[in-house]
Amino acid sequence: MSLLNSLKSTAQPVKSPPLSLEKLRTRIQEWAAGKKLRLQSLFSDQSVNRMARDLGYDYRERVFDPATTLGLFITQVLNRDEPCSTVVSRLNKERKDQGLPSVSANPSAYCYARNRIPLDLIETLIKKTVAVANVRVDKRWRWCDKDVLMVDGFTVRAPDTQANQSEFPQPTSQEIGLGYPTLRVITLTSLATKVITCFQYGPMDGKGNGELSLFRKNFDSLRKNQVVVGDSIFDSYYDMAALLKRKVDGVFGIHATRDNPFIGQNLSRIRQTTRVLSRPKFDHNRISREDWEKLPPTITIRIIGFRTHGRCDQKVVVTTLLDRKKYPARAIADLYGLRWEAELDIRCLKSVMDLAELRCQTPQGLKCELAVNVLAYNLVALLMCDTAEVSDKHPRQFSFSHARDTFVLFGAERKTINDLEWLITQTNQFKIKNRPRRDEPRKIKKRNGKYARLSEPRPSRKSRRSHEKVAQAP
C-alpha cells in the first residue's frame, strides 16, 4: 500500500516500522551530507538581495535590506501577524546576541521597508519553493504515477480603508459602512507535497472575479500528466476542454445543471458510464466568440457514482480519465475523497496562520501580505516534505501547526547538519492520527460575543465631536 493511500479515510495506515531516534538522526546526517534535503536548496540572504537587484529594485546598504525585511515579514505572518513593534524587538534581541548595535524601537523604518518590497520578488521566491519541492517527489506520494493538484477558493477580509474599498470593494449584499473590503483567493495545492503551486486573487464581486475565472488564469502554469481535482463548480465543458488541450485531466463533482444518469438508483455498488458531450450553444455572457469557436465539437467524459459515509451518502463525479483499467472507478472515487485535503490546507492558511483577516492599509500592501503568507506556508511544507522523505512517511501525515512552530523557532538556523537535525526531529514527533469514518456535527459550542452587531454606519470622529458640542451647548 502506498503512502498516499494511507490518507484515505477508508484505508488502513501504513504498516511501516517506526524509525528509532538514532536511526532517524543517521538518515538526516546522510541526506544532509549529500545535499539531498530541500531546506539546503533554499535561498540565502545574498541570493535574495541579488534577485531584488535583478528585478530592478535599487536599495541602499542598510539594516532593513530586502532579505532581512522579507525574513522578518515571514516570521511575522507565521506568528499570527504579531505587531510590527514586536518584530523590531525580536530583531534587536538577535543583534544583541551578535554583538551589534540596536536599531530604533520605533517600527516605522521596518514598515517603510516592508512596503518597498517588490511583489515580483515574492512571487519569484514562491516559484523557487515550488521548483525545490518538485525536484524529487517520492513515487509513493503520487496517484497512479500522476501529480494531483487540488483547486479550491476562499475569501479574506481587509482593513476598511478608502484605498482598499476602491480596489477590493465589500460585498454588494452589505450596506455601505457596514462591510469590509474582501478578496477572493483561489489556490492550486499539490496533494503530494502540500505546496501551493500557484494562486490568484481579485475582488469578491464583479464579472471575471469568480472562482472559475480565477482558476482559468492558472492554466498556463499547469504541466502535462497532471490531474486537477475540484468540487462541482469546476465541472464545465470549457474548462475540461482547456485542460485536455494541455494534456491535463480533471476530476470534479457533477454540476447541478448536468444530466445525472444515476438519479434514483441505488449506489451501494459503484457505478460508471461514459458520455459524449456536445459543445454548448454560444453565450456571450459566459465566453467570447473567439474562445467558443476554439472549443472542440465534442469531448468524452466518464461519470462515476458511489456511496460515501458522511453528510452526503451518494456522490457523483465526472472525469476525463477514460482508461478503466489504468484508472479504476474505486481509485477515482477515493481520489475525489482526498479533495477534502484542500479544505484542510485552506484551514491551515486561515486559522493556523490567521490569514482570515489581512492587516495592510493599501491594496499593494494587501497583495504583498497575501503573497508572503503563501511563501511562508510553502516553506513550512518543504520542512514537512524533508521530514516525510527521511522517515518514510507522507508530508500530510505530520501536523502543520507543529511544523510551523518548529520552523519559527529553529528555521533561522539551517547552517549546520546539527541545525537541520533539530528541525526534522522536532517536526517528526507530531504525526496526525488516522481517524477513519470520522463524523462530527457542524455545530459550535463557543457562544458569540456580548456586544451587538453594528446595524448602521459608525459616525466619524469629527461628526461625533460636533454632536457632543451641540449637546453640551446651553
C-alpha positions as CSV (number, residue, x, y, z in Angstrom):
1,M,0.0,0.0,0.0
2,S,1.4,3.4,-1.0
3,L,1.9,6.3,1.4
4,L,-0.8,8.3,-0.5
5,N,-3.4,5.6,0.2
6,S,-2.8,6.0,3.9
7,L,-4.6,9.3,3.7
8,K,-7.9,7.8,2.6
9,S,-10.5,7.6,5.4
10,T,-11.4,4.0,4.4
11,A,-7.8,2.7,4.2
12,Q,-5.6,1.3,6.9
13,P,-2.4,3.3,8.0
14,V,0.9,2.3,6.5
15,K,2.4,-0.7,8.2
16,S,6.0,0.5,8.2
17,P,8.0,0.1,11.4
18,P,8.7,3.4,13.2
19,L,12.3,4.6,13.0
20,S,14.3,5.0,16.2
21,L,15.6,8.4,17.0
22,E,19.2,7.2,16.4
23,K,18.4,5.8,13.0
24,L,16.4,8.9,12.1
25,R,19.4,11.1,13.0
26,T,21.7,8.9,11.0
27,R,19.5,9.3,8.0
28,I,19.3,13.0,8.4
29,Q,23.1,13.2,8.5
30,E,23.5,11.1,5.4
31,W,20.9,13.1,3.4
32,A,22.4,16.4,4.6
33,A,25.9,15.3,3.8
34,G,24.7,14.5,0.2
35,K,22.9,17.8,-0.1
36,K,19.6,16.0,-0.7
37,L,17.4,18.0,1.7
38,R,15.1,20.6,0.3
39,L,15.9,23.0,3.1
40,Q,19.5,23.1,1.8
41,S,18.4,24.3,-1.6
42,L,16.5,27.4,-0.2
43,F,17.6,30.9,-0.9
44,S,20.2,32.8,1.2
45,D,20.2,36.4,2.1
46,Q,22.8,37.2,-0.6
47,S,20.7,35.4,-3.3
48,V,17.5,37.3,-2.2
49,N,19.3,40.7,-2.4
50,R,20.7,39.7,-5.8
51,M,17.2,38.7,-7.1
52,A,15.9,42.1,-5.9
53,R,18.6,44.0,-7.9
54,D,18.0,41.8,-10.9
55,L,14.3,42.8,-10.8
56,G,15.4,46.5,-10.9
57,Y,14.9,47.2,-7.2
58,D,17.6,49.6,-6.0
59,Y,18.2,49.8,-2.3
60,R,20.9,51.3,0.0
61,E,23.0,49.2,2.3
62,R,21.0,49.4,5.5
63,V,19.7,47.3,8.3
64,F,16.4,46.6,6.6
65,D,17.6,45.3,3.3
66,P,15.2,43.1,1.2
67,A,16.5,39.8,2.6
68,T,16.3,41.0,6.3
69,T,12.9,42.7,5.8
70,L,11.4,39.7,4.0
71,G,12.7,37.3,6.6
72,L,11.1,39.4,9.4
73,F,7.9,39.6,7.4
74,I,7.8,35.8,7.0
75,T,8.3,35.3,10.7
76,Q,5.6,37.9,11.4
77,V,2.9,36.1,9.4
78,L,3.9,32.7,10.9
79,N,3.5,34.2,14.3
80,R,-0.2,35.0,13.5
81,D,0.7,38.6,12.4
82,E,2.2,39.9,15.6
83,P,2.6,43.7,15.9
84,C,5.5,45.3,13.9
85,S,6.9,46.6,17.2
86,T,7.4,43.0,18.4
87,V,9.2,42.2,15.2
88,V,11.6,45.0,15.7
89,S,12.2,43.9,19.4
90,R,13.0,40.4,18.2
91,L,15.5,41.9,15.7
92,N,17.1,43.8,18.5
93,K,17.4,40.6,20.5
94,E,19.2,38.9,17.6
95,R,21.5,41.9,17.1
96,K,22.3,41.9,20.8
97,D,23.3,38.2,20.6
98,Q,25.5,39.0,17.6
99,G,27.2,41.9,19.4
100,L,25.7,44.5,17.0
101,P,24.1,47.9,18.0
102,S,20.4,48.1,18.4
103,V,18.0,49.8,15.9
104,S,15.3,52.2,16.9
105,A,12.4,50.5,18.7
106,N,10.1,52.6,16.5
107,P,8.7,50.2,13.9
108,S,8.2,52.9,11.2
109,A,11.5,52.0,9.5
110,Y,10.6,48.4,9.2
111,C,7.1,49.3,8.0
112,Y,8.5,51.5,5.2
113,A,11.0,48.8,4.2
114,R,8.2,46.2,4.1
115,N,6.2,48.5,1.8
116,R,9.1,48.8,-0.5
117,I,9.5,45.0,-1.1
118,P,8.6,44.4,-4.8
119,L,5.7,41.9,-5.4
120,D,7.7,40.3,-8.2
121,L,10.4,39.3,-5.7
122,I,8.0,37.5,-3.5
123,E,6.3,35.7,-6.5
124,T,9.8,34.7,-7.8
125,L,10.6,33.1,-4.4
126,I,7.3,31.3,-4.4
127,K,8.1,29.7,-7.7
128,K,11.5,28.8,-6.3
129,T,9.9,26.9,-3.4
130,V,7.6,25.1,-5.9
131,A,10.6,24.1,-8.0
132,V,12.5,22.9,-5.0
133,A,9.5,20.8,-3.9
134,N,9.2,19.1,-7.3
135,V,12.8,18.3,-7.8
136,R,12.4,14.9,-6.2
137,V,9.0,13.5,-5.4
138,D,8.6,10.1,-4.0
139,K,6.6,7.8,-6.3
140,R,4.5,6.6,-3.4
141,W,3.3,10.2,-2.9
142,R,1.8,10.3,-6.4
143,W,-1.6,9.0,-7.5
144,C,-1.3,6.4,-10.3
145,D,2.0,8.0,-11.3
146,K,0.4,11.4,-11.7
147,D,0.7,14.7,-10.0
148,V,-2.5,15.7,-8.4
149,L,-3.5,19.4,-7.8
150,M,-6.4,20.3,-5.7
151,V,-8.2,23.6,-6.6
152,D,-10.4,25.5,-4.1
153,G,-11.2,29.1,-3.2
154,F,-11.8,31.2,-0.1
155,T,-12.2,34.8,0.9
156,V,-10.3,37.1,3.2
157,R,-11.1,40.4,4.8
158,A,-9.0,43.6,4.7
159,P,-9.0,46.8,6.8
160,D,-11.8,49.2,5.9
161,T,-9.8,52.0,4.2
162,Q,-10.8,54.0,1.1
163,A,-7.9,52.7,-0.9
164,N,-8.8,49.1,-0.1
165,Q,-12.5,49.7,-0.8
166,S,-11.8,51.1,-4.2
167,E,-9.8,48.1,-5.4
168,F,-11.4,45.3,-3.4
169,P,-14.9,46.6,-2.5
170,Q,-17.0,45.0,0.1
171,P,-19.7,42.5,-1.0
172,T,-22.7,44.2,-2.7
173,S,-25.0,42.5,-0.2
174,Q,-23.7,44.6,2.6
175,E,-24.7,48.2,3.2
176,I,-22.1,51.0,2.8
177,G,-20.2,51.5,6.1
178,L,-21.1,48.0,7.5
179,G,-18.8,45.8,5.5
180,Y,-15.1,45.2,4.9
181,P,-13.1,45.1,1.7
182,T,-13.0,41.4,0.7
183,L,-10.6,39.5,-1.6
184,R,-11.4,36.2,-3.3
185,V,-8.4,33.8,-3.4
186,I,-8.1,30.6,-5.3
187,T,-5.2,28.1,-4.8
188,L,-3.9,25.0,-6.5
189,T,-2.2,22.8,-3.9
190,S,-0.2,19.7,-4.6
191,L,-1.6,16.6,-3.0
192,A,1.9,15.0,-2.9
193,T,4.0,17.8,-1.4
194,K,1.3,20.1,0.2
195,V,2.9,23.1,-1.6
196,I,0.8,25.8,-3.1
197,T,1.9,25.7,-6.7
198,C,0.0,28.8,-7.9
199,F,-2.7,31.2,-6.6
200,Q,-4.8,34.0,-7.9
201,Y,-6.8,36.7,-6.2
202,G,-9.3,39.5,-7.1
203,P,-12.3,41.4,-5.8
204,M,-15.1,39.2,-4.4
205,D,-17.8,40.6,-6.7
206,G,-18.0,41.5,-10.3
207,K,-17.7,39.8,-13.7
208,G,-14.4,37.9,-14.2
209,N,-13.8,37.6,-10.4
210,G,-15.5,34.2,-9.7
211,E,-13.6,31.1,-8.7
212,L,-13.9,29.7,-12.3
213,S,-12.4,32.9,-13.8
214,L,-9.5,32.9,-11.3
215,F,-8.9,29.2,-11.9
216,R,-8.6,29.8,-15.7
217,K,-5.8,32.3,-15.1
218,N,-3.7,29.4,-13.8
219,F,-4.0,27.2,-16.9
220,D,-0.6,28.3,-18.3
221,S,1.1,27.0,-15.1
222,L,-0.2,23.5,-15.5
223,R,2.0,20.8,-16.8
224,K,1.5,17.6,-18.8
225,N,0.4,14.4,-16.9
226,Q,-1.3,16.4,-14.0
227,V,-4.7,15.8,-12.6
228,V,-6.8,18.7,-11.2
229,V,-9.4,17.8,-8.5
230,G,-12.2,20.2,-7.6
231,D,-15.8,20.5,-6.5
232,S,-18.8,20.7,-8.7
233,I,-18.3,24.4,-9.6
234,F,-15.4,23.5,-11.8
235,D,-17.4,21.0,-13.9
236,S,-17.8,22.9,-17.2
237,Y,-17.3,22.0,-20.8
238,Y,-14.9,24.9,-21.4
239,D,-12.6,24.0,-18.6
240,M,-12.4,20.3,-19.3
241,A,-11.7,21.0,-22.9
242,A,-9.0,23.6,-22.0
243,L,-7.4,21.1,-19.6
244,L,-7.4,18.3,-22.2
245,K,-5.7,20.6,-24.7
246,R,-2.8,20.9,-22.2
247,K,-2.7,17.1,-21.6
248,V,-4.2,17.6,-18.1
249,D,-7.1,15.6,-16.7
250,G,-9.8,16.6,-14.3
251,V,-11.9,15.0,-11.6
252,F,-14.8,17.2,-10.5
253,G,-18.1,16.8,-8.7
254,I,-21.0,16.7,-11.1
255,H,-22.6,20.1,-11.7
256,A,-26.3,20.5,-10.7
257,T,-27.2,21.5,-14.3
258,R,-25.6,18.4,-15.8
259,D,-27.7,15.4,-16.5
260,N,-27.1,12.9,-13.7
261,P,-27.5,9.3,-15.0
262,F,-27.7,7.8,-11.5
263,I,-30.7,9.7,-10.1
264,G,-33.0,7.3,-8.3
265,Q,-30.5,4.5,-8.4
266,N,-29.0,2.6,-5.5
267,L,-25.3,3.2,-5.4
268,S,-24.4,0.6,-2.8
269,R,-22.2,-0.7,-5.6
270,I,-20.1,1.7,-7.5
271,R,-21.4,2.5,-11.0
272,Q,-19.9,4.2,-14.0
273,T,-20.8,5.2,-17.5
274,T,-19.3,7.1,-20.5
275,R,-20.9,10.1,-22.1
276,V,-20.1,12.2,-25.2
277,L,-20.8,15.9,-24.6
278,S,-21.5,18.3,-27.4
279,R,-20.2,21.8,-27.5
280,P,-22.8,24.1,-25.7
281,K,-24.5,26.9,-27.5
282,F,-22.7,30.2,-27.7
283,D,-23.5,32.5,-24.7
284,H,-21.8,35.9,-24.8
285,N,-22.3,36.3,-21.1
286,R,-20.0,33.3,-20.4
287,I,-17.4,33.2,-23.2
288,S,-16.2,35.2,-26.2
289,R,-17.0,34.2,-29.7
290,E,-13.3,33.6,-30.4
291,D,-12.8,31.2,-27.5
292,W,-16.1,29.4,-28.2
293,E,-15.0,28.7,-31.8
294,K,-11.8,27.1,-30.5
295,L,-13.7,24.6,-28.4
296,P,-13.8,21.0,-29.8
297,P,-17.2,19.9,-31.1
298,T,-17.3,17.1,-28.6
299,I,-15.5,15.7,-25.6
300,T,-15.9,12.3,-23.9
301,I,-16.2,12.1,-20.1
302,R,-16.7,9.4,-17.6
303,I,-19.3,9.6,-14.9
304,I,-18.9,7.6,-11.7
305,G,-21.5,7.2,-8.9
306,F,-20.6,5.8,-5.5
307,R,-21.8,5.8,-1.9
308,T,-19.8,7.5,0.9
309,H,-20.0,7.9,4.6
310,G,-20.9,11.4,5.8
311,R,-23.3,14.2,5.3
312,C,-23.9,13.2,1.7
313,D,-24.4,9.5,1.3
314,Q,-24.1,9.4,-2.5
315,K,-21.6,11.2,-4.7
316,V,-21.3,11.5,-8.5
317,V,-18.1,12.7,-10.1
318,V,-17.1,13.4,-13.7
319,T,-13.6,12.9,-15.1
320,T,-11.7,12.8,-18.3
321,L,-9.7,9.8,-17.2
322,L,-11.3,7.3,-19.6
323,D,-9.0,4.2,-19.2
324,R,-11.0,2.0,-16.8
325,K,-8.1,-0.5,-16.3
326,K,-5.4,2.1,-15.6
327,Y,-7.7,4.3,-13.5
328,P,-10.4,2.1,-11.8
329,A,-13.6,3.7,-10.7
330,R,-12.8,3.0,-7.0
331,A,-9.4,4.7,-7.3
332,I,-11.1,7.8,-8.8
333,A,-13.7,7.8,-6.0
334,D,-11.0,7.6,-3.4
335,L,-9.1,10.4,-5.1
336,Y,-12.2,12.7,-5.0
337,G,-12.5,11.9,-1.3
338,L,-9.0,13.3,-0.9
339,R,-10.2,16.6,-2.2
340,W,-11.0,17.4,1.4
341,E,-7.3,17.9,1.9
342,A,-7.7,21.2,0.0
343,E,-10.1,22.4,2.7
344,L,-7.6,21.4,5.4
345,D,-4.9,23.4,3.6
346,I,-7.1,26.4,3.5
347,R,-7.8,25.9,7.2
348,C,-4.0,26.0,7.8
349,L,-3.8,29.3,6.0
350,K,-6.9,31.0,7.5
351,S,-6.8,29.5,11.1
352,V,-3.3,28.3,11.9
353,M,-1.6,31.3,10.1
354,D,-4.5,33.7,10.8
355,L,-4.9,34.7,7.1
356,A,-8.7,35.2,7.5
357,E,-8.0,38.9,8.0
358,L,-5.3,40.9,6.4
359,R,-3.7,43.9,8.1
360,C,-2.2,46.2,5.4
361,Q,-3.9,49.6,4.7
362,T,-3.2,49.8,1.0
363,P,-4.0,47.4,-2.0
364,Q,-0.3,46.9,-2.8
365,G,0.4,46.0,0.8
366,L,-2.5,43.5,0.8
367,K,-1.1,41.8,-2.3
368,C,2.4,41.6,-0.7
369,E,1.0,40.3,2.6
370,L,-1.1,37.6,0.8
371,A,2.0,36.5,-1.3
372,V,4.2,36.4,1.8
373,N,1.6,34.2,3.6
374,V,1.8,31.8,0.6
375,L,5.6,31.9,0.7
376,A,5.7,31.2,4.4
377,Y,3.2,28.3,4.0
378,N,5.4,26.7,1.3
379,L,8.5,27.0,3.5
380,V,6.8,25.0,6.2
381,A,5.5,22.5,3.6
382,L,9.1,22.0,2.4
383,L,10.1,21.2,6.0
384,M,7.3,18.6,6.1
385,C,8.5,17.1,2.8
386,D,12.0,16.6,4.1
387,T,10.7,15.1,7.3
388,A,8.5,12.7,5.4
389,E,11.2,11.6,3.0
390,V,13.7,10.9,5.7
391,S,11.1,9.0,7.9
392,D,9.3,7.1,5.1
393,K,6.0,8.9,5.6
394,H,3.8,11.3,3.7
395,P,4.0,15.0,4.2
396,R,0.3,15.1,5.1
397,Q,0.9,12.7,8.0
398,F,2.5,15.5,10.0
399,S,1.0,18.3,11.9
400,F,1.2,21.6,10.0
401,S,0.7,23.6,13.2
402,H,3.7,21.9,15.0
403,A,5.8,22.2,11.8
404,R,5.1,25.9,11.7
405,D,6.1,26.3,15.4
406,T,9.3,24.3,14.7
407,F,10.2,26.5,11.7
408,V,9.6,29.7,13.6
409,L,11.9,28.5,16.5
410,F,14.6,26.7,14.5
411,G,14.1,27.8,10.9
412,A,16.6,30.7,11.0
413,E,19.4,28.2,12.0
414,R,20.0,26.0,8.9
415,K,23.7,26.4,8.6
416,T,25.0,23.1,10.0
417,I,23.8,19.5,9.9
418,N,23.0,19.7,13.6
419,D,20.6,22.5,12.9
420,L,18.8,20.5,10.2
421,E,18.7,17.5,12.5
422,W,16.9,19.6,15.2
423,L,14.4,20.9,12.6
424,I,13.5,17.5,11.3
425,T,13.5,15.5,14.5
426,Q,11.2,18.1,16.2
427,T,8.8,18.0,13.2
428,N,8.8,14.2,13.2
429,Q,7.5,14.0,16.7
430,F,3.9,15.2,15.9
431,K,2.1,12.9,13.5
432,I,-1.6,13.1,12.6
433,K,-3.5,10.1,13.8
434,N,-5.6,8.1,11.4
435,R,-9.3,8.6,12.2
436,P,-11.3,6.6,9.6
437,R,-15.0,7.4,9.1
438,R,-14.8,10.5,11.4
439,D,-18.2,12.2,11.5
440,E,-18.9,15.2,13.7
441,P,-21.9,17.6,13.6
442,R,-21.3,21.1,12.1
443,K,-22.1,22.9,15.4
444,I,-20.1,25.2,17.6
445,K,-20.0,25.2,21.4
446,K,-18.5,28.6,21.9
447,R,-21.0,31.4,22.4
448,N,-21.0,34.7,20.5
449,G,-19.7,37.9,22.0
450,K,-21.8,40.0,24.3
451,Y,-21.8,43.1,22.1
452,A,-24.5,43.7,19.5
453,R,-23.7,43.8,15.8
454,L,-23.4,47.2,14.1
455,S,-26.6,47.9,12.2
456,E,-25.8,51.3,10.8
457,P,-22.6,53.0,9.7
458,R,-20.4,54.2,12.5
459,P,-20.2,58.1,12.6
460,S,-16.8,59.6,12.0
461,R,-14.9,61.0,14.9
462,K,-15.4,64.6,13.6
463,S,-19.2,64.2,13.4
464,R,-19.3,62.7,16.9
465,R,-17.4,65.6,18.3
466,S,-19.8,68.1,16.6
467,H,-22.8,66.3,18.1
468,E,-21.2,66.3,21.5
469,K,-20.6,70.1,21.3
470,V,-24.2,70.7,20.2
471,A,-25.4,68.5,23.1
472,Q,-23.2,70.5,25.6
473,A,-24.3,73.9,24.4
474,P,-26.6,75.8,26.8
